[in-house]
């Protein structure tokens, strides 16, 4: 039976003080119907600071990405196996995705603020910002 296997490497919050890195393997049949799903590896990070947790979690995330990339390469070299099956590797760093969304919101809101400087009454301006024209 011809199948497609996806390895998804995920980095996500477990709770406020813990990050998780894990690998989900999903196997689909030739029609794209899921026939199996399993978490093959998982790691927890609870370092004292958020920066340390993310740094260690991201390091493990990259190790797993290389490991499963190499696994796919090995399987694809086996021509008989490869002709029957296909593979993909997906990275999903939820923290990075969230940070990028926040940056986009900040840039959009800052752009609106810059465009409207001078159009509001002085009392409505944010006293923590310095406006120059």
N, C-alpha and C positions, 0 to 999 in steps of 0.2 A: 504494500500500500504506500502510495506517495504521500509524504507529509511535509509540512513546513514547521520548523521549530524557531521560536523567538526567545532569546535570552534578554531579559530586561534588567539592567542594573539600576537600582533605585537608591537614592539618598533622601531621607525624609525625617520629619520630627516624629518621635514616639510620644513625647510630652515636652514640657517646658525645659527639662534638664537632660534630655536624652535624644540622641540622634541614632538613626538606624540606617545601615547599608545592607541591602539584601539583593538576591538574584531570584527572579521568577522565570521559570521555564514554562512556555506555553507551546503545546503541540496542536496543530490544526490539520485536518484532513485536506484532500485535494479540493474540496468545496469551500474551504475556509471555516469549517465548523470546528470548534474547540473539542478536542478529544481527551486532553490531559493538561493539568496545570499543577505546578509544584514549586514551592520555594526551596531552592537547592542549597543556598548558603545565606547566613545572616550574621550581622555583627552589630553590637551596641556600643555607643560612645557616650561616656558620662564624665568627661574631663571637667575640671573646675570652671573654666570659662567657655563661653560660647565660641570664641575664636579657636581655642584649642580643640574643642569638640569637632568643629567644622573642618579644621585642618587635618586632624587624624581620620575623620570620616571620609574626606575627599581623597586622602592618600589611599585608603582601602578601596574606595570606589574606583580609582584609576587602576589599582592592581587587578581588581576583578574584571574591569573592562579589557585589560590586556590579556588576562587569563582566558576569558571566554572568546575573545577575538582569535587567540591562538588555537583554541579548541575547534572553532568553526573552520579555520584554515586547515587543520589536520583532517577534519571530516571531509572537507571539499577535495583534498588530495586523493582520497579514496574514491576513485571514479565510480565504482559500482555503487557505493553508498550515496555519493553525491547525485547520481542520476535518479535515484529514488527519492531523495529528500533535499529540501532547501533550508537555508538558515538565515537568520538576521540577528543583529545585535543592536539593542536600543539603550540609550542612556537617558535617565530620568532623574535629574537633580532638582527636586522640588524646591529646595532652598534657593538655588540659583535662579530658577524660573520666577519665584516669588520676588526676589531682589530686583530682577530686571523689570518686573511689572511695577514695583514701587518707584524705581528710577524713572520709568516712562510717565507715571502719574506726577512725580515731582517736576520733571521737565515740562510737562504740559501745563501744570498749575503755575510754575514759575514764569512760563511764557505768557500766560494770561495776566499774571501780576505785572509783568514788565510792560505789557501793552496798555494796561489801565493805570499805570502810575501817572499821577497828576490829574486824573479824572475823578478822584474821590476827595472828600473833604479831609483836611489834615488830621482831624480826630479819628478818622477811620483807618489811617495808615498804621502799619505795624511799627511800633517804636523800636524794635530790635533791628530793623533793616535800615540801611543808609541808602537814600535815593539821590542820585546825581543825574543832572541833565547836561 
